[in-house]
Amino acid sequence: MAEIVKEFEPGSGNAGRSWLKSEDYWAILLGLTLLVIGLLIYWPSPPDSFRRSVDQYNAIMAEESANAPFQTLAWHQASRAKGEIRATS
């Protein structure tokens, strides 16, 4: 029993390096690295169609707001379409 307790003592030296040998931590580290690289590539330069679509819907909403003191059907349609824009579609 004393041998088991001694093996898992905090100062035994195994606690610090055991995570380097676990493939679960390597998978998490690799996945996190890929996500960060993907964000660094995408974030500064989203697709041109994304910006054009957002600008188009913002222009429609501004025009409709200037034409009527209430939110028109076209304003709501543009607002909904703007909210449905996704980078994957």
SVG drawing of the C-alpha trace seen along z (x, -y; Angstrom):
<svg xmlns="http://www.w3.org/2000/svg" viewBox="-45 -60 55 62">
<polyline fill="none" stroke="black" stroke-width="0.4" points="0.0,0.0 2.8,-2.4 4.3,-1.9 1.0,-3.0 0.9,-6.2 4.5,-7.0 4.0,-6.6 1.3,-9.3 2.8,-11.8 2.9,-15.4 6.7,-15.6 7.2,-12.3 8.0,-13.9 5.4,-12.0 2.7,-14.6 4.4,-17.2 5.1,-15.2 2.2,-12.7 0.1,-15.1 2.7,-15.2 2.4,-11.5 -1.4,-11.5 -2.9,-11.5 -6.0,-13.2 -4.2,-16.4 -2.3,-16.3 -5.6,-16.1 -7.0,-19.0 -3.9,-21.0 -3.9,-20.2 -7.6,-21.0 -7.2,-24.3 -4.2,-25.2 -6.2,-24.5 -9.1,-26.7 -6.8,-29.6 -5.0,-29.3 -8.4,-29.2 -9.6,-32.3 -6.4,-34.2 -6.9,-33.5 -10.6,-34.2 -11.1,-37.0 -9.2,-39.8 -10.6,-39.0 -14.1,-37.6 -15.4,-36.8 -16.3,-39.8 -19.9,-38.5 -20.4,-38.7 -19.6,-42.4 -21.6,-43.2 -24.6,-41.4 -24.4,-43.2 -24.0,-46.6 -26.9,-45.9 -29.3,-45.0 -28.1,-48.0 -28.8,-50.3 -32.3,-48.8 -33.0,-49.3 -31.7,-52.9 -33.8,-53.7 -36.9,-52.2 -36.3,-54.1 -36.0,-57.4 -39.2,-56.7 -41.5,-55.9 -41.6,-56.6 -42.3,-53.0 -40.6,-49.7 -41.9,-48.6 -42.3,-45.1 -39.2,-45.6 -37.2,-46.7 -38.2,-43.6 -37.4,-41.4 -33.9,-43.0 -33.4,-42.7 -34.3,-39.0 -32.1,-38.3 -29.2,-40.1 -29.6,-38.0 -29.6,-34.8 -26.2,-35.5 -23.7,-32.9 -20.2,-32.4 -21.0,-28.8 -24.0,-29.6"/>
</svg>
